[in-house]
């Protein structure tokens, strides 16, 4: 397929199998040859025209690429902008029979097929049904009669075809494409065939399927039987068939010998380099006041007669008032987020948001869409900013993580000029998409040179809601951080979150962004920003203690480092304990890449606190940022942290206690420990 349809040179295949690749041309760690994607042109043998063909890079995790490919297709269709039915990009997915029936992401991805935020006008699924899954027989891999029965969930037609009959396969392929073009629906081809060799080059399948492979060994190849059919019908002569076979074989042999004669490069270990995510010095993330006010007006200039829900109307009015230069209203987290998106839309950016309940927000905070109380009509303030603004596309997703995150990652890969965000209902649930995080988001660039701007918004924080509504698993993401693979941030102020989003969308550094977002802090009256924080300044990965902004640092004998909402709890407890003169609280808004220069500059302001620097976190000792920071901070800070101490919950198997009262006792204890001598 890569050679015949994508146009990849055969010599490249041989070089990959022979190992004759120049290590200096490799990108990151690289990957095995079977996983590499490609793009090229398919030229029609008869007739004019050409078709661009892309093969998506994919891991060994079966079917994990399915939603990624759908996201790529959707993004390309919307960039072509052929209208609501302009499905001019055709998604084709190759499956194995055991994987199509057995991998849950297949059903998750099929469920997206007809949804407004995900549809691609139909996908052609080709199941290469070799009637065995590695060494496992069909009766042990599925409970259905056909391996394709899962497609019945969306009423997709299934065409079963004999893989030994090439002309029947071609006929069915044309029928499948015609059906997709006519009905914009998924269609499945079940090509029933066999696997002549084992699952891999060294496997002997006769050990587990002896009778099956006795039959297969006795079968003549499809090439031979089809050639005889063509000769028997008089379509070609025996001499023409033999000449075509010799000619093709000699071409391959010639290329193969050329590749073998090349000097083999000595294997070398892949260097591990912490790529600096250098942001241009000229980058401006602040916006003029007029931009803020334009976005504010869009929240109250509703269509005539539009009946806003009585609980939503005050929110919109507060947003409008907060934009005034002399306003006493502050800007909260949710509005800061909308201001970031709105300002990017005014600049012409496409902004796509998806997630469970993401249009309103799990915590009733966002209200990106306003719904008429009587008619159900929808009004999107961020779609009514300017005549030539970018597209704003918020969608409530299906109840899925694996497929939903994979789709957004794929969309961000294909559309390099869009801000693509996926929000978890609670950060805890992102582990339903762990394969996408591990195989694509964190390592896609290192393995395949495939870059992404995708943003994951993960509500996180210990608030007594139990072990499944507490943690977005900061520790897991930080474990995957190396070579500048992604940015991990825990912003604590609305303005810094605003500048972070704008920087990410405009800095030209194509890396995923993981943001651990607040829950109760959404309504914390201390966690707000003034309008001037948006019209000036920029993103700061380290926030120094504002209590010592004017000096007085010589009296500080203790520095508390922290991230997220615990900052506000520490500030309140410090005030109550009377430690405002000797304890500074510094926020690490960005956990990776480590902002070592900025942190060093802040720590140098407290010359008498060098022996008592404490990392304070809500999470257990074996979770949160500590396993990463406890290892890397002392090493990277050039002796500034000779005895970094940890303040946290004890080591725990689960993220949090299941009883709210236990949570309160633990929270008070760790805050008291942070401020104790």
C-alpha angles and dihedrals in degrees: 000000000000091000100037101039108020096036098233108166115253088225089064090058092052092048090052093050093044094046094238095143126130107242090209090066095051118108116224116311095336124208141242114289095249092065100052120111127213142186130211147130128285112208116203113240092215119031136016130294140051136237128218109232124194127189112201118229109246140182130229089261098109116242093355089120093058098091091036090059090047090054091049091050093048092050093050091048092052092047089054086050098202094158134262093314097035096120095157094144111080117210113209120183126191115210139180117232096240093045095047090056098035110040113084094209088070090065091042091053094045088054089061093056098095101027118117095234096046113027118124100184095265136318128233108226116198113194112198095209107195090162096239135076105217094298099339123106121229093251088063097045104052144020095214130085095239126034087228097057091104087073089067087080089078096030092247113169115243122209115198112204137178110250090206089066109071094183092052089050091052092048092051092046091055091047091051093052092046090051091050092049092049101043104021088229137130116263129190131214114199103198105193109208141124141255109240095194132034129281089275138008095277100040124109108205094187089080092069104021103034098155093044092052094046086061093044093049089055093050120098117230124267090243092058097045093045092047090053090049092053092048092047091053091048094243092127135004127244090248092053091050093049091046092051091050093048092045094052092044093051091050090054092044092051093051091044093053091048091053093048091053091058116102109261116236115233112247115252132187116259108255117237109225126175096221111212112237091221113195117204112258091225094057112127119197098169116094134207118267089244090065091053091048093048090055090046092053091052088062094060103027093086126167114280112275093013109153109215118201109259091237093051100045096071090051092055092046093051090051091053093049094048091064095066115106093233097035122141089207116100127216115247130206099269094049092046088056092051090047090055092050094043093051090050091049090053087053089055099258122145112234119197122184126181138165142110107308089347098142092064096021128242090257096045090251111114111051094182086163124042115208123206108246093220107031104026090234114156128230122186113198092197091057090059104060108099137350094247101037126134122266120274111206116177117172135182102227132220115269092272138109105181097052095032095054092042090053094052092046089053092047091053092049093055100039105052094178099056132093103227119188133182119191125200116220084230121358089240091073097060089088086076084074096043093126090057091048094048101039103034117011099044101031109020092101095047094047103036108008086248111148130197140188094200117147123209115201109200119182105221139171145103108263105145095267096125135256096301098051100046118064137050086190101249089182093062094053093046090051088060094050117110137119090025090295095159144340118254116196138173103189116192102190129059092229094052090049089051092052092044093056093046092048092049092051096047110028097086092231102127103208131125117261122217113196122187101208132197134257113183089019088068087080100031105125090212092056097073137107136216122242091248089063087068098043093051139028127030145232116320119194090196123042115200121212108278089208088073098038091114095045133262091132096133090078093055112107099167134046121196116202116200145147134220132358096344086077091073092048091050092049092052092046092048090054092049093047093049094239098127092114101052106028125071121192116208123188122218099206092176120047097179134062086031110240092217097160093051092045092048091052091052095046090050088063089067104056094167097052100063094108095050112050115143132191108217121195137161093220125090117272093258093049138049121042098318099087088056102035095041088060102037108032098065090045095050099040098071098235097317092117106046094156110020108181128206126226113185146111117296120272108288137182092215122047096243147359117276095224121074094216091054089051091053093051092048093047094051091047096053093046090050090049091051091057098038125103 
